[in-house]
Amino acid sequence: MPIFRTPTTDFNVTVSLALAMVIIIQVASIKKWGLLKHLSNYFKFHEIFNGFKKGIGAGFMGIVNFIIGLLDIVSEFARIVSLSMRLFGNMFAGEMLAVILLGFLAYILPVAWMVMNIFVGFVQAMVFGSLAAAYYALAIKGSEA
């Protein structure tokens, strides 16, 4: 049944899609804010300096914000893993269920199951796109806070 196989049931495809989305989001953020402003979201040296100018407590909060910025780098990699695992897991599980059910009901269920699989693929594309759009919006939002 490889002719009907969904490409996103291959983990390499889902990782590639997720990696491409994260790279596109990073590039959009750099275009919107510039390279130095974009990097300042992750490396918050200025918060340490400005914090210690205000006082010792604010300086230590600057150090905490610096560490949180470094954790944001980890979260970018976690987004890749999260997006790819979610898409792969859902699509692979759908295909495995189809194989199991079609083994039991080889002549009754194939058409209905394939229609449902197309619907599930559409829903997964919507979820993937929505998450990518949310990450994009977070990357280019203003720093009014």
C-alpha positions as CSV (number, residue, x, y, z in Angstrom):
1,M,0.0,0.0,0.0
2,P,2.9,2.4,-0.5
3,I,1.1,4.1,-3.3
4,F,-1.4,5.5,-0.8
5,R,1.1,6.3,1.9
6,T,1.0,9.8,3.4
7,P,4.4,11.5,3.2
8,T,4.0,12.8,6.8
9,T,4.1,9.2,8.1
10,D,7.9,9.4,7.5
11,F,9.6,11.1,10.4
12,N,12.2,12.7,8.1
13,V,9.4,14.7,6.3
14,T,7.9,16.0,9.6
15,V,11.3,17.0,11.0
16,S,12.0,18.8,7.7
17,L,8.7,20.6,7.8
18,A,9.1,21.6,11.4
19,L,12.8,22.7,10.9
20,A,11.8,24.7,7.8
21,M,9.0,26.5,9.7
22,V,11.3,27.4,12.6
23,I,13.9,28.7,10.2
24,I,11.3,30.8,8.3
25,I,10.1,32.2,11.6
26,Q,13.6,33.1,12.7
27,V,14.3,34.8,9.3
28,A,11.0,36.7,9.6
29,S,11.9,37.9,13.1
30,I,15.3,39.0,11.9
31,K,13.8,40.9,8.9
32,K,11.3,42.6,11.2
33,W,13.5,43.5,14.1
34,G,17.1,43.3,12.7
35,L,19.8,40.8,13.7
36,L,20.9,42.5,16.9
37,K,17.4,43.0,18.3
38,H,16.5,39.4,17.4
39,L,19.6,38.0,19.1
40,S,18.8,40.3,22.1
41,N,15.7,38.1,22.7
42,Y,18.1,35.2,23.5
43,F,21.2,37.0,24.9
44,K,19.9,39.6,27.3
45,F,23.2,41.2,28.3
46,H,21.6,44.7,28.3
47,E,19.2,43.7,31.0
48,I,22.0,42.7,33.3
49,F,23.9,46.0,32.8
50,N,20.7,48.1,33.0
51,G,19.6,46.2,36.1
52,F,22.8,46.7,38.0
53,K,22.6,50.4,37.2
54,K,19.2,50.5,38.9
55,G,20.3,48.5,41.9
56,I,21.4,45.1,43.1
57,G,17.9,43.5,43.1
58,A,17.2,44.7,39.6
59,G,20.7,43.4,38.6
60,F,19.9,39.9,39.9
61,M,16.6,40.0,38.0
62,G,18.6,40.9,34.9
63,I,20.7,37.8,35.5
64,V,17.5,35.7,35.8
65,N,16.1,37.2,32.6
66,F,19.4,36.4,30.9
67,I,19.1,32.8,31.9
68,I,15.5,32.7,30.7
69,G,16.7,34.1,27.4
70,L,19.1,31.2,27.1
71,L,16.3,28.8,27.9
72,D,14.4,30.3,24.9
73,I,17.1,28.9,22.7
74,V,16.3,25.5,24.0
75,S,12.6,26.2,23.4
76,E,13.3,26.8,19.7
77,F,14.7,23.3,19.4
78,A,11.8,22.0,21.5
79,R,9.4,23.5,18.9
80,I,11.1,21.5,16.2
81,V,10.7,18.3,18.2
82,S,7.2,19.1,19.3
83,L,5.9,20.0,15.8
84,S,7.5,17.1,14.1
85,M,6.5,14.5,16.8
86,R,2.9,15.7,16.9
87,L,2.5,15.6,13.1
88,F,4.3,12.3,12.7
89,G,2.6,10.6,15.6
90,N,-0.9,11.5,14.5
91,M,-0.4,10.6,10.9
92,F,1.5,7.4,11.6
93,A,-1.1,6.3,14.1
94,G,-3.9,7.0,11.5
95,E,-2.0,4.8,9.0
96,M,-1.5,2.0,11.5
97,L,-5.2,2.0,12.5
98,A,-6.0,1.9,8.8
99,V,-3.8,-1.2,8.3
100,I,-5.4,-2.9,11.4
101,L,-8.9,-2.1,10.5
102,L,-8.5,-2.8,6.8
103,G,-7.1,-6.2,7.7
104,F,-10.3,-7.0,9.5
105,L,-12.7,-5.4,7.1
106,A,-10.8,-5.6,3.8
107,Y,-13.8,-5.2,1.5
108,I,-16.2,-3.0,3.5
109,L,-14.3,-0.1,5.0
110,P,-11.5,1.0,2.7
111,V,-13.3,3.9,1.0
112,A,-14.8,5.3,4.2
113,W,-11.5,5.0,6.0
114,M,-9.6,6.8,3.2
115,V,-12.1,9.6,3.2
116,M,-11.6,9.9,7.0
117,N,-7.8,9.8,6.6
118,I,-8.0,12.7,4.1
119,F,-10.1,14.6,6.7
120,V,-7.5,13.8,9.4
121,G,-4.8,15.0,7.1
122,F,-6.6,18.3,6.6
123,V,-7.1,18.7,10.3
124,Q,-3.4,18.0,11.0
125,A,-2.4,20.5,8.3
126,M,-4.6,23.1,10.0
127,V,-3.1,22.3,13.4
128,F,0.5,22.5,12.0
129,G,-0.3,25.7,10.2
130,S,-1.9,27.3,13.2
131,L,1.0,26.5,15.4
132,A,3.4,27.8,12.9
133,A,1.4,31.0,12.6
134,A,1.3,31.4,16.4
135,Y,5.1,30.9,16.5
136,Y,5.5,33.4,13.7
137,A,3.2,35.9,15.5
138,L,5.3,35.5,18.7
139,A,8.5,36.0,16.7
140,I,7.5,39.4,15.2
141,K,5.3,40.8,17.9
142,G,6.3,44.1,19.4
143,S,8.0,44.5,22.7
144,E,5.4,46.8,24.2
145,A,5.3,44.8,27.5
